[in-house]
Amino acid sequence: MALNWIARGLAGVAALAAASAAQAQTYPTKNVRVLVPFAAAGPTDVIARLIGQKLGEFYGHQFYIENVPGAGGNTGTAQAAKEPADGYTVLVISTGFMVNPSLYAKVPYDPVREFAPITLIAASPNVLVVHPDVPAKSVKELIALIKASPGKYSYAQPALGSTPHLGGELFKLTFDLDLTMVPFPGAAPAITSTIGGKCRLKPQAATTIEPPYLRRRAAVWHHRGLRRWWRPAQEQARASGRRRAPAPR
């Protein structure tokens, strides 16, 4: 899945896809567990709760949210894979569902054999935000600020292998920045840390940005927004003679 989007979807255990037409006509007959493999109040959790509420209103049965964070989403996803294949446990996933198998030596689930897709429910561009006290007024000024104080600045990321994490590392690589990555167990604590000033930067889904506590500096992974700061990166790399990262497609 392309890095410039965070896509979120619902996945049900594989047998759900094989349910008979008769079962589909009566489903659901009881409450449905909606498992979110990330901490509460993050982008995936917020979207899951909005969808769960509407599904509950439509079907007349509760679609309740259960957060099982850990290991970049692997813990909750593995738990969903072990549940009975009856359609009463669904999983709300983000890009890590397919990215993690290439980042970890082994993941405790098979994204192809143990799950069946239901639908894409949302897509959100990621943005780069900074604490209001950061004096930079543009991406160009931000890069200059970080370069002037190597090792001083850090960015918060919510999960290993998430698009904020990968995008933050791409940002560092592109501009050859001495920028420290600080991991958190979810988007909410990462945002809280940035608002509190512990971390000064935060790659983040646009759905959870709340001015004036944080200031947006670029739509880093929105396809068009990415090109805005990528051109200066190419020019800077060319002038310095450093090897640059390949341009995103």
C-alpha positions, 0 to 999 in steps of 0.5 A: 500500500502506498506510503502517502496514505493511511488506509483503514479497513475492516477485516473479518476472520476468513470464514466470514467470507464463506458464510452462507446467504441464509446466514447473511440475511440474519446476521447479526443476531448478537453484539459484534466485537470490533477489535482495534489493535492500537491504543484508544483515541488514535486515528484508527480507534476514532474511525472504528468508533464512528463506524461502530456506532452507525453499524449498531444503529443500522443493525440493532445490535451493538458493535463494541470497540475493544483496544488491544495495542502492542507491537505495532498492531501485531498483538491485537491482529494476532488475537483477532486471528485466533477468534472463532470464524463466525463473523462476530469479531471484526478487526479494524486495520491500518497499513501496518497490517500488510507492512509489518510482515516485511518489517518483523522477522515473524508476525503471529498472523497470516494477513492473507490466509487468516483474514478476509477483507470487508471494505475500505472505510477511510483514508487520511493524509498524514501531516507533519506537525510541530509544537507551537514553540518551534520557531520554524514557519515553513518546512525549509526553515524547520530543516535549517533549524534541525541542521543547526542543532544536531541531536536536539530535536526529536519526533514522536511516532505511534507504532513501529512500521506505521506510516508516521514512523516510516515517513519520519525516517524518510524525512530524516533520510531525505534531508540528512537530519540528526533527528531522534525517533521516540516510540510511543504505544499509540497515537494518543500518547505520542500526540500528548507528548508533542503537545507537552513539548517533550517531542517537538515534531510529530508525523500524524494523520490529519484526522487527529490534529487540533490547533492551536496545540500543534501547528501543521507544517506540511502534508507530508504524505498526501501525494501532492503535499509530498511533492511540495517539500520533495523538490527542495530536498532534491535541490538541497541534495544536489547542491551538497553532493549527498546521495538522496532518497528516491522520489516517492511515486 
